Amino acid sequence: MATFEYQNIFGQVKLGYVIAESQKFDEWISFMQKCLGLHLAEHTEQQLSFRIDDYEKRFIVQRGDAEDVTHIGFQVENKLVLEQIIGRFDQREIQYAIGETTDAQARGVQAFWYVQGPKGIQLELFIDEVRTDQPLTMQSSGFYTADSGMGHVAITSQKPEKMIRFWQEFFDARLTDTVEQKINGVTLDVTFLRLNERHHSIAVAETRGVHLDPIRTSIQHMNLQVLDLEDVTMAYQRCKDNGFAVAWEVGQHTNDREVSFYVASPSGFEVELGWAPIKIDEATWQPIKHTSISVWGHQPKPPSKVHKLMHEFGQISESLKKLRRDEYSPID
């Protein structure tokens, strides 16, 4: 058997699509289309799909009870990159499989390969997307994707070292920077990893000391990047007008300089809508630690007393449950 040769694949992987499972189709249509400004491309009894560019599908909601993100698709540059990642899975004896043709069609890709990733999220790899020349009907002026992919995801982990190592070992993720932030008396450490020119495609958050995971959902938030600052402010107002809970007011981050706000999705995880994050210059970039997450803004929206009590009780209960439940990791 030929010896496997590692080839660096940095810059050749990007976030392609996100799939959530929910029963709240009407709320998701209102949230994505009316509030955040995406194009509703598909509405069947079993699936919704939304567009932000000429890819046929970017965000998908499938009928189910999870109320959570269940699958994340990453686009790889070509067959050689795919073989490199799969070869690394083989080296570590991590099982993977190829998706069914009907499932590929549901994702708007020609074919995909999948593996059970950190926290049990199904990670999917594809090369060729399905595109459409149908015009977009959106309240937003547009979304930035290109070589950076469609945005990023942030994940809270009880096993942050293993999760970070997973992205570094299998996808050649690079450390961009870290943020230390105290929230409600708890110190949160966040590691930002990039797969390409985007400041980060993956953020891994951990609570200092005892690693808790107070988030019910598998991701804390996903990010979409709009083309104009006005897209942020107008979407912010539409979210408030339509009764969706803004979690963090408009602000600007210290590290990627993105101007954004966060809003709770119908399934509970948050969506960050942002504008103008920096791109990384690989020749000059040096990772540093930031001691705050925002330059200005991003203040938590004050909840009602009842909501605050229920939210805090729910978070504490969920943390205690997760202390008793092991978090899945593909690597030892």
Secondary structure, 3 states (H helix, E strand, C coil): CCCCCCCCCCCCEEEEEEEEEECCHHHHHHHHHHHCCCEEEEECCCEEEEECCCECCCEEEEECCCCEEEEEEEEECCHHHHHHHHHHHHHCCCCCEECCHHHHHHHCECCCEEEECHHHCEEEEECCECECCCCCCCCCCCECCHHHCCCEEEEECCCHHHHHHHHHHHHCCEEEEEEEEEECCEEEEEEEEECCCECCCEEEEEECCCCCCCCCCCCCEEEEEECCHHHHHHHHHHHHHCCCCEEEEEEEECCCCCEEEEEECCCCCEEEEEECCCECCCCCCCCCEECCCEEEECCECCCCHHHHHHHHHHHHHHHHHHHHCCCCCCCC
